[in-house]
Amino acid sequence: MRYKFSSLLIVLFALAACTKTVKQAQPTQGEALLQILNAEQQSLLVLKNDSLARYNSRGVQDLMQLLSDEPDRLQGAIVADKVIGKAAASLMVAGGVSEVYTNVICTPAMEVFKSAGVTVHATEEVPQILNQDRSGQCPIDALLNEAESVEECVKILQERL
């Protein structure tokens, strides 16, 4: 019996020596932004030079206004947005964002970012962004189906919105 107990002690000591406390990795700035975005139910967060701006408008309204009124705000910024379609991606690329974090992105938006060399971290990629009742494609993105460049997308959005 003593042999079994000492063997058990040896195993326990060995396990204790080998077991390390696993420290949970700290989220990156962008991951933290996405966590804030989701927790606070914001629509868009823009981090530039340690200054965080929060936006709540639907669709691409905030991005359109930023490009119009504060074009430097997006230049080199890290952005968190809940859902990114081709329209939002085009506006972000036109604004010069450096990194994007999102819950959902569509494939055409991913292609826009890839062509521009923007780093994207997405929880889910889908073929297209749907409209509110999920019966078809987002009407804003539908305007851009034939557009081939970011400049063309931005021009269409500026004319139609």
C-alpha positions, 0 to 999 in steps of 0.5 A: 500500500505504501508503494502505491501511495508513494507512486501516486505522490511522485505522479502528483509532484511530476504533474505539479511541476509540469503544469504551468498556469496558462495565461490568457492572451491579451487581445490586440487593439483591434480585437479590443475594439471589436469587443467594445463595438459589440458590448456597447452596440456601436456601429463603427469605431475608429482608432487613430493616434490613441484617439477613439471615435464612436459612431452609431448611424446605420449603413455607411452614413458615418463613413460617408460623413467622415470622408466628406468632413474629416478625411484625415480621421480614417488615414492609417486608422484601425477600424471596427465595424459590425458588418462590412459590405463592398460599399463600406470597404470601398469607403474605408480604402478611400479613407486610407484605413490600415486595419479592419476588424469585423463580425461579418464581411462579404467576399466582394468587400474582402477582395476590395481590402485585399487589392488595397493591401488592408489587413482584415480580421473577420469572424465570418465571411459571407457571399453577400450582405443581405438587406434588413428582411434578408430577402435579397442583397443589401441595396447599397451594395447592389449599387456597386455590383458592376463597379470595378474600382474603389474610385468608381464605388465612391463616386456612385455612393456620393451621387446616390446617397 
